[in-house]
Amino acid sequence: MAGVGFRLTKYFTEKDFYKNVKGSIYSIIISSGPWLLSVISIAILGVFAKRSLNNHDLFVFKSIISYSFAFSLIFFGLIELPLTRYLADKLFVNDMSSFRNVYLIIGAIFFVVGGFLSFFFYSFFDWGIDLVLLCVSLLVSILLTWHSMIFLSAAKHFHQIVLSFLVGTISSIVFGLVLGFYFGLIGYVAGFTLGQIIQVVLLARNLFYEFPGYDYVVYDVFDYFVRFRMMVLVGFFYYLGIWVDKFLFWFSDVGTHVEGLFYTSQNYDTAVFLSYLSIVPSLAVFLVNVETSFYIKYSYFFRAIQKKNDLKFLESAGNDIILSFQNAFASLIRIQAFISILLWVFASEVIEYLLLPQTLTPIFRYGLVGSFFQVLFLVLNIALLYFKEVRSVFLNYFFFFLTNGLFTLLTLKFSPDLKYYGFGYMLSAALTFFISFYYLNKTLKHLNYITFMRQPVNQAIEAKLG
């Protein structure tokens, strides 16, 4: 997202309150738009749906959306990083002619495979074909939203991206309210889905406008899924790690069966999702400040290598990378720590203000600490990916998935009440942060060695000597 980040920095170069606020709004929507605005839509629709839907249908509506986001992210994780690497390589040589074609090819795969899998999933429900097709359309549209954002991270016209999200959100709310009033559950699902489809269409329009391309078919993107096989698992285990604790709570004794294959754990889901909102400012800061400042020094270092500067110059450039990242990361920690501590202290008041039971307070507090560490280890692993430390990132994310699942199971087994729910997620995120910090620190300490010993000529020499 560094491409958009550079364009957003112009809103923060001057001490202009209006421009700063405008830039902050743009940053938040671009960095967190799909899920943040969907949470807002669901919250608004949920308030009005209580008047026209019974509790069962309300739970079904929320479950449809939750499951759609969960499975779309896990599925999307399989292609996210190889596709991102492909686009990055094309941007590096200033060749964007294949963007349209690749967007349509991967989009078609999402449409077919995502549609088939979701249709198979909903075939276990005793629903009419109309509601099933709406749910399938919702999952596919969310998949295509994630897909579009990879391409649009390099877009110049970020205002159009923000506008697309706002129009999609407003459409989901308006259509959901109108159709829900007349048709009940199926109306709410149809309205929300229609808004998401409009959002995808607008994002696709922006992409086609941004990258004109040429009318020819290329399949070289699939080579990246073979060359960078581990990247497929990196994204998969990251998103699976995010959701594994929710899955375990849903299907545990404390979970509630809603209908068909739908299970939920209302207390845990509500508290943890609320805690996720606390990291929205940090994601915006990362977009505008951390990644952009780091990328400047990063690209400077590798340009110096291309120009064959001497070792002393390269060591200085490498030290600049470390210093730049340390300063930006420390700034991110200060901002997120302030927000997390503030919400932790006033957690009880926040829960009370939202008219939620006070039993959610400890879960919310554990979630705040877990989210704090999660956003930090996310940034550390993105930095590791810049240095092609894919194996380290895979180990970090696999560790997150494994420990989040294991600690959550232990929490469910040995905690008889809500008192320690969320502790497993918090501990897993904290340990993943420290392990990620270790790997990044090791990489930065040996930056020159790692950079040069990875070159093909050195690898060939090592192979001969071996």
N, C-alpha and C positions, 0 to 999 in steps of 0.2 A: 504493500500500500504506500510505499515511499513516494511514488509518483504523485498521488493525490496530496500526500502530506506536504510536499514541497510547494504546491500551489496554495495550500491553506495557510502556510507560514506568513503570507503577506498580510493576513488579518491580525497578526500579533507583533508586527514590527514597529507599530506606533502605539502610543498610549492614548488610543481612541476607544472609549468605553463601548460605543455602538459597534465598531468594527470587531472589537474583542469578543463581544457577546455573539455577534453574527458568526464569527469564526468558530466559536465554541459550539454553537448549535450545528453548524456544518460538520464539524469534527465528530460530534456525538452521533449524528444520524448516519454518517458514512461508515464510522467504525463499528457501530452497534445497531444500525438501522433495522435490519430484518427481524431480529428477535426482540429488540426493545420496543419498536412500534407495534409489533404483534402482541406483546404483553399489554400495552396500553389499549389496543383494540379489544382484546379479550376481557380486560378489566371493565371497560365501558359496556361492552355487550353483556357481560355477566351481571352487571347491576340491573339492567333493564330486563334481561332474560328471567330473572327471579320472579318477575311479575306475570310472565306468560308461560313459563315452563315449570314443571314439577321438579323436585330435587333429582330424580333419576335422569330425566332428559338433560338437565343442566350438567350433571356429571358426565353424561355421554358426550355432550357438546365439547366440554373442556378436554375430555380424554381424546377425542378425535384430533384436536389441535395439538395436544401434547405428544401423542404418538406420532403424528405426522412430522413434527419438528425433530423428535428423537431419531426416528428411522431415516429421515432425509439427511440428517447430519452424518450419521454413521455410514450410510451409503455414499454420500458425497466425499467423506474422508478418504475413500479408496482411490479417488482420482485427483483430489485437490492438489497435492504437492507435485506429482509428475506433470500435471497440466500447468501448474504455476512455473515450474522449471522450464518447460517448453516455451511458454510465453516470455519469460525473462530472457532466455537465450535469443529469441527472435527480436526482442526489443534492443538487446545489446548490439545487434548488427543492423538495427533500424529497419527490420523487415517485418511489416505488419500485414503483408498481403494475404496471409493464410488465416488471419484471425476469424473472419466471417465463416470460412469453410469449416474450421476446427470447431467453432462455436456451434454450428448447425449439426456437425457429426456427433459431438459429445452430447449435445442437447437431445438429439434423436435417440441416443442410447439411454439417456435418462428417461425419456418419454416412454420407450418400449419396455425396458427392464423394470424401471420404477413403477410403471403402470401395471405390468404383469404381476410383480411381487405384491403390490398393495391390493390389487384385485383378488389375488389368492388369499391374502390375509383377511380381507373383509368378507370373503365367501364363507367364513366360519360364523358370521353373524346372521341372525334371522331378520334381515332387512330387505326392503324392496330394492330393485336395481337402480332406482333413481338416487337414493341415498348412497349406495355403494359407489356409483360413478362420481358423485360429488366428492366423496372422500378420496377416491383415486385422483381426481383432478386437483384436489388440495395438495396432496403429497407431491405430485409431479410439479405443480407450480412453485412450491417451496424449494424443491430440488433445483429448478431452473433459476430461481432467485440467487441461490448460492453460486451456481454456475456463472451467472452473469456478472456477479461481483468480482470474480477473478479477473475477467477481462477489463472491467471498468475501473480496476485499481490503477490502471495506466491512463485513464481518460483525462482529458484537459477540462472538459465541460462538467465539472463536478456539481455545478448548480442543478443541472438536469437530473443527476442521480438523486439528489436530495428531493427535488420536486417529484420524481417518480415514486419515491417512498411515501411522501406525504399524500399524494393523490391516491396511491394504493391503500394507505391506512384509512383515510377518510372514506374511501369507497367501501372498504370492508365494514366500517362502522355504520355508514348510512344504509347500504344495501342489507346488512345484517339486521338492523333495527326494523326497516320497512318490511322485508320479507319474513322476518321472524314474527312480527306482529300478526301477519295474515296466515302463515303456514307453520308456525311453531318450530320444532327442532330442525326439520329439513330446511326451513326458511333461514334460520340463523347460519346453518352450515353453508347453504347456497350463497348467502350474502357475503360471508367472510371469504369464501372461495373465490367469488367473482372479483372482489377487491384484490386478492392475491394474483389472479390472472391478469387484471389490468396493470398491476405493478410489473409483472414479468414482461408484458408487451411493451410497456414504456421503457424498461431497462434494455430490452432487445433493440428497440428503436434507437436509443442512445448509442448502443454499441455499433449498430450499422452506420449511423451517422458519423461516429468518431473514427471508425476504421473502414474506409471504403473497400479496400481489398480488390481481388480479381475473381473472375468466375472460372475457377478451375478447382479440381479436387486433389487434395493432398492427404496422405495418411501417415506422414512422418511422425505425427504426435504419438502414435502407438509404439514407436521405437523407444520412447521415453519410459513407457510402462515396463519395458523389458530391461533397459539399461539402468533404470533407477527403481528396481523392484522393491527395495526396502522402504522407499518413500510411500508406496502404497500402504504398507503396514503402519507407518508413522501416523498418517492421518486417521486411519481406522482405529488404532488403539487410543489416540488422543480423545476422539469423540466418544468411543466406547467407555473410556475412563471417566468422562464427564457424567455419563448416564448410568453406569453400572450400579451405583448406590441407590439411585431411584428405582431401577428395575428390581433390586433385591428387596427394597421396602414395599414395592407394589405387590410382589408375589409372596411376601412373608405373612406371618400370622397377624401382624398389625395392619396389613393392607386390606383393601376393600374391593370386592368383586363388583364391578359396575354392570357389565353386560358382555356376553361373548368372550373375547380374549382381552377385554379391557379390565385392568386392575388399577387401583390408585391408592395413594397414601396421602390424604389431604393435608394433614398436619406437617409432615416432612416436606412435601413438595412446596407448599406455600412458604414455609420459613426459608428453605434453601434458595428458592427462586427470588425471594425478596433480597436475600444477601447478595445474589448475583448482581442486582441493580447497583450495588455499592461500587463495583469496579468500572462502571460506565465512564466516569471521568478519567480514569487511568488509561483506558483504551483510547480515548481521545488524545490524551497527552502523548501516548506512545506514537500515535499516528502523526502528530504534528511536530513533536520535539525529539523523542528518543530515536526513532528509526531514521528520521531525516538527518540529524546531526551525526549519527553513527555512519550512515551511508556515505556522507561526504568524505569522511576520513577513510572509510573502507575503499571507495573508488579511487581516492588519491593514492593509496598504498599500492593498488594493483596497476594503476597507470605508471607509477614509478618503476614497477617491475618491467612493464612493457617497454619503457624508455631506457631500461638497463642502467638505472642509477646505481651508485656504489652502495656497499653494504651499510656504511654509516648512515647514509640518507634513508635507506630502507628501515633500519632500526629506529630512526627518528619518526618515520611515518607510522611504523607499527606501534610505537609508544603513543602517538597521537590518537590512534584508534582506541587504545586501552583507556586513555585519559578521557576521551570524548564519551565513551560508553559509561565509564564510572560516574562522570558528572551527570549525564542524562538519567542513568539508572537511579542514582541517589536522589535526584529530583522527583522521580516517579515514586520512589519509596516514601518520601516525605509526604507527598500528596495523598497517596493511598493510605498511609498510616494514619494521617489526620482524619480522613473520612471514616476509616474502619473503627478507630478508637472512639470517635464521636458517636457513631451509631451503636457501638458496643455499650458505652456508658448509658445511653438513652434508649437502649433496646426495649425495655419494658414500656416506655412511653410511646415508642413507635408502634409496637404491637397493639397497645391500647387505642391509639389514634386510628388505626386501621380496623378497629372493632374485631380484633382477632383474640382468641383465648390466650391467657398469659402462659399456658403450658408450652407455647411456641417460642417463648423468650430464649431458653437455653439452646434450642436448635438454631435459632436465628443468630445467636452469638457465635456458636461453633461455625456456622456457615460464613459469617463475616470474616473470621480468621482464616478459614479455608479458602475463601475467595481471594483474600489478600495474598496468600502464598501462591494461589493458582495463577493470578495475573502476572506475578513476578516470575514464576518458572516458565510461563508462556513466553515472556520477553527474552529470557535467557536462552531458551531453545530456538527461538527465531534467530537470535544472534549466532547460535551454533550452526544453523542451516546456512547462513551466509558463508561460513567457512567450510561448508560441505561435510560437516560432522554428522552425517545422516545416521550412522550407527549409534552414536552417543544419544541422539535425540530419540531414536527408536527405543533404546534401553530405558531412557527416562520416562517416556510415555507408557511403555509396557509396564514399568514399575508402578506408575500412577494407577493404571488400570488394575493391576494385580493387588496392590495394597489397598486401594479404595474398596475393592470387592471383599477382600479378606477382613479388613478392619470393620467394615460395615456388617459383615456376617457375625463377627465376634460381638459387636455392639448389640445386635438384635438378639443374640443368644444370652448374653449375660446382663443386659440392662432390662429390668422388668417394667420400666416406665419410660417416659419421654426425656428423662433427665440427661441421658448421655447420647441421645440420637443426634447424629451429625458429627460426633467426636471422631468417628472413623474417617470421614471425608477430610476433616481438618488435619488429622495426623498424617494422612496420606499426602495431602497437598504440601504440608510442611516438609516432610522427608523428601519429596520429589524436588522441591525448591533447593534443598541443600545438596542433593546429588547433581542437579543441573548446574548449580553454582560451581561445584567441584570440576565438572567437565569443561565448562566455559573458561574457568580460571586456568586450567591445565592447557587448553588450546591457546589462550592469549599469551601464556608464558613462553610457549614454544612456537609462536606464530611463524617466524621465518623458516624454521626447520620443517614444520608441517606444510607450509605453502610450497616450498621448493621440492621436497621429497615426494610430493604428490604428482609432480609433473611426469608426463608419459616417458620422457627420456630417462629419468631417474628410476621409474618403475621397471623399465626394460633392463637397465643395468643391474638392478637388484635381482631380477629374474635370472639373468645370466650368471651372476655371482652365486645365486642360490643353487 
